[in-house]
């Protein structure tokens, strides 16, 4: 009999935690990645947004031994911008705290070039996960999300070796002017 109130309290506590913590991804994408976005104070692109009027993409780069980075780029019709966030932790470990946070304007030409990358990769048709799912201990998780006024999609890859998808992510890294040493690019 005493277990009933404890279970009830646990259920209430769990519900409250989820209410304060927006869902960042569909269930087939790692909740580990969500912890990094929460630490970055990034909004959920997955959660339904009433009256969304902009097109938006986010690349989350979780390298096992290096600082987590998120690059979110968007356009609301009046111009494009990019938020560049880096945490103090490591992608395969504790996220840490925000170490740098910058928002920059993106030229119309660079916005068009990025959208061309998205089209070339056929991003909106790519499966969320590769089959079979490849994961490893030392490497990196590359998660690219997109949201427009009517749809959301996410693609999650482990240490991509090349191709149009990797090119989209690398374009954002270049656009953000990140100084990544050659051995840090995995």
C-alpha positions as CSV (number, residue, x, y, z in Angstrom):
1,X,0.0,0.0,0.0
2,X,2.8,2.5,0.8
3,X,4.2,2.1,-2.7
4,X,1.2,3.8,-4.3
5,X,1.9,7.3,-3.1
6,X,5.6,7.0,-4.0
7,X,4.7,5.9,-7.6
8,X,2.3,8.7,-7.9
9,X,4.9,11.2,-6.8
10,X,7.4,9.8,-9.2
11,X,4.9,10.1,-12.1
12,X,4.1,13.7,-11.2
13,X,7.8,14.6,-10.9
14,X,8.5,12.9,-14.3
15,X,5.7,14.8,-16.0
16,X,6.9,18.1,-14.6
17,X,10.4,17.4,-15.8
18,X,9.2,16.7,-19.4
19,X,7.1,19.9,-19.3
20,X,10.2,22.0,-18.7
21,X,12.3,20.1,-21.2
22,X,11.1,20.4,-24.8
23,X,11.6,17.4,-27.1
24,X,14.4,18.1,-29.4
25,X,14.3,15.0,-31.6
26,X,12.0,12.1,-32.6
27,X,12.5,9.0,-30.5
28,X,15.0,7.5,-33.0
29,X,17.6,10.1,-32.4
30,X,19.9,10.1,-29.3
31,X,18.7,11.8,-26.2
32,X,22.4,12.3,-25.5
33,X,22.4,15.0,-28.2
34,X,19.5,16.8,-26.5
35,X,21.6,17.4,-23.4
36,X,24.1,19.4,-25.4
37,X,21.3,21.5,-27.0
38,X,19.9,22.2,-23.6
39,X,23.3,23.3,-22.3
40,X,23.6,25.6,-25.4
41,X,20.2,27.1,-24.7
42,X,19.1,26.2,-28.2
43,X,15.4,26.0,-29.1
44,X,13.7,22.8,-30.2
45,X,13.2,22.7,-34.0
46,X,11.3,19.4,-33.6
47,X,8.6,20.7,-31.2
48,X,5.6,22.1,-33.0
49,X,5.8,25.9,-33.4
50,X,2.6,27.8,-34.0
51,X,2.8,30.2,-36.8
52,X,6.4,29.4,-37.8
53,X,7.4,31.9,-40.6
54,X,11.0,31.0,-41.2
55,X,13.2,28.3,-42.7
56,X,15.8,27.0,-40.2
57,X,18.5,24.4,-40.1
58,X,20.9,23.3,-37.3
59,X,24.0,21.3,-37.4
60,X,25.1,19.7,-34.1
61,X,28.6,18.4,-34.2
62,X,29.4,16.1,-31.3
63,X,33.1,15.0,-31.5
64,X,34.0,12.5,-28.8
65,X,37.0,14.4,-27.4
66,X,36.3,17.9,-28.7
67,X,34.1,20.8,-27.7
68,X,30.4,20.4,-28.9
69,X,29.4,22.9,-31.6
70,X,26.0,23.9,-32.9
71,X,25.5,26.0,-36.0
72,X,21.9,27.2,-36.6
73,X,21.1,29.1,-39.8
74,X,17.8,30.6,-40.6
75,X,16.0,33.0,-42.9
76,X,12.7,34.8,-42.2
77,X,12.5,36.5,-45.6
78,X,14.1,39.7,-44.5
79,X,17.6,38.2,-44.2
80,X,19.5,35.2,-43.0
81,X,21.5,34.7,-39.8
82,X,23.6,32.1,-38.1
83,X,24.1,31.3,-34.4
84,X,27.4,29.7,-33.6
85,X,27.6,28.1,-30.1
86,X,30.5,26.1,-28.6
87,X,30.5,24.4,-25.2
88,X,33.4,23.9,-22.9
89,X,32.9,20.1,-22.5
90,X,33.4,17.3,-24.9
91,X,30.8,15.7,-27.3
92,X,31.3,12.2,-25.9
93,X,31.2,13.4,-22.3
94,X,29.7,16.2,-20.2
95,X,28.5,19.1,-22.3
96,X,30.0,21.8,-20.1
97,X,28.8,25.4,-20.3
98,X,28.6,27.9,-23.1
99,X,32.1,29.0,-24.0
100,X,31.3,31.1,-27.0
101,X,28.0,32.3,-28.5
102,X,27.9,34.5,-31.6
103,X,25.2,35.4,-34.1
104,X,26.2,36.7,-37.5
105,X,24.5,37.9,-40.6
106,X,24.6,35.6,-43.6
107,X,24.7,37.0,-47.1
108,X,21.8,36.2,-49.5
109,X,24.5,34.4,-51.7
110,X,25.6,32.2,-48.8
111,X,22.0,31.4,-47.8
112,X,21.4,30.4,-51.5
113,X,24.5,28.3,-51.6
114,X,23.6,26.5,-48.4
115,X,20.1,25.8,-49.7
116,X,21.7,24.4,-52.9
117,X,23.7,22.0,-50.7
118,X,20.5,20.9,-49.0
119,X,18.9,20.2,-52.4
120,X,21.9,18.4,-53.7
121,X,22.0,16.1,-50.7
122,X,18.3,15.5,-51.0
123,X,18.2,16.3,-47.3
124,X,14.4,16.2,-47.0
125,X,14.3,12.6,-48.4
126,X,17.3,11.2,-46.5
127,X,16.5,8.6,-43.9
128,X,17.0,9.8,-40.4
129,X,19.4,7.0,-39.6
130,X,21.6,4.8,-41.9
131,X,20.8,1.2,-42.1
132,X,22.5,-0.6,-40.5
133,X,23.2,2.1,-37.9
134,X,26.9,2.7,-37.5
135,X,28.2,4.0,-34.2
136,X,31.6,3.9,-32.6
137,X,33.5,4.9,-29.5
138,X,35.9,7.4,-31.1
139,X,34.4,9.6,-33.8
140,X,31.6,12.1,-34.1
141,X,27.9,12.4,-34.4
142,X,26.8,14.8,-37.2
143,X,23.1,15.8,-36.7
144,X,21.5,18.1,-39.2
145,X,17.9,19.3,-38.7
146,X,15.6,21.3,-40.9
147,X,12.3,23.0,-40.3
148,X,10.3,25.1,-42.6
149,X,6.7,26.4,-42.2
150,X,5.2,23.0,-42.6
151,X,7.7,20.2,-42.0
152,X,10.6,19.0,-39.8
153,X,13.3,16.5,-40.7
154,X,16.5,15.3,-39.0
155,X,19.5,13.3,-40.3
156,X,21.9,11.7,-37.8
157,X,25.2,10.2,-39.1
158,X,28.3,8.8,-37.3
159,X,31.5,10.3,-38.7
160,X,30.5,10.7,-42.3
161,X,33.4,10.2,-44.8
162,X,32.1,12.4,-47.6
163,X,29.2,13.0,-49.9
164,X,26.6,15.7,-50.3
165,X,25.4,15.4,-46.7
166,X,28.8,15.9,-45.2
167,X,29.3,18.8,-47.7
168,X,26.3,20.6,-46.3
169,X,27.7,20.3,-42.8
170,X,31.2,21.3,-43.9
171,X,29.8,24.4,-45.7
172,X,28.2,25.6,-42.4
173,X,31.6,25.0,-40.6
174,X,33.3,27.1,-43.3
175,X,30.6,29.8,-43.2
176,X,31.0,30.0,-39.4
177,X,34.7,30.6,-39.9
178,X,35.6,27.9,-37.3
179,X,39.3,27.2,-36.9
180,X,39.3,23.4,-36.7
181,X,42.8,21.8,-36.8
182,X,43.1,19.0,-39.3
183,X,43.1,16.3,-36.7
184,X,40.0,17.8,-35.1
185,X,38.0,17.3,-38.2
186,X,36.3,13.9,-37.8
